[in-house]
Amino acid sequence: MVGHKGPILKIIVLEPSKLEKLTQESIPDDPKVITCSLDNTICLWDFEKMSVETVMEAPQNSELSCATGHEDGAIRLWNLEINSSVLLKCHESRRHTNTISCIKNAVWKDSEYLLCGSYDGKISVWEISEKQSTNQKGNQSATIFPQQR
């Protein structure tokens, strides 16, 4: 497979050995590299071969964004086109206490949701909504308002 056709905006390295130290469990996976590009693609690379395993492509005129889960239970939404991110926050009693192990987005009844699973055995569901605004120069922008359900 071929890599990106446009400039690369972000590189993320997934290292199972770091997670093994945290969880004290064996993780039978090889390191992976994730890259995001202005060509509206996200590529998952085999670290040793530096070959593309998977390509995810967004529609041509959409913003390229993704969500990441972290070892401390944090969840972050990224807008890769403007190099910004939002940390999803909730009440301490509903917060994940261990590594986020999986993330999936879903659309239902005109609403977008982010479902996150963790090694703590919890699932969190976030409704992701946008508030459209116009500045003094007439430029439109959107602000993301995640709310935990």
HELIX and SHEET records of a PDB file:
HELIX    1   1 PRO A   16  THR A   23  1                                   8    
HELIX    2   2 GLU A   92  ARG A   94  5                                   3    
SHEET    1   A 4 ILE A   8  LEU A  14  0                                        
SHEET    2   A 4 LYS A  32  SER A  37 -1                                        
SHEET    3   A 4 THR A  41  ASP A  46 -1                                        
SHEET    4   A 4 SER A  51  GLU A  57 -1                                        
SHEET    1   B 3 SER A  65  GLY A  69  0                                        
SHEET    2   B 3 ILE A  75  ASN A  79 -1                                        
SHEET    3   B 3 SER A  84  LEU A  87 -1                                        
SHEET    1   C 4 ILE A 100  TRP A 108  0                                        
SHEET    2   C 4 SER A 111  SER A 118 -1                                        
SHEET    3   C 4 ILE A 123  THR A 134 -1                                        
SHEET    4   C 4 GLN A 140  GLN A 148 -1                                        
END                                                                             
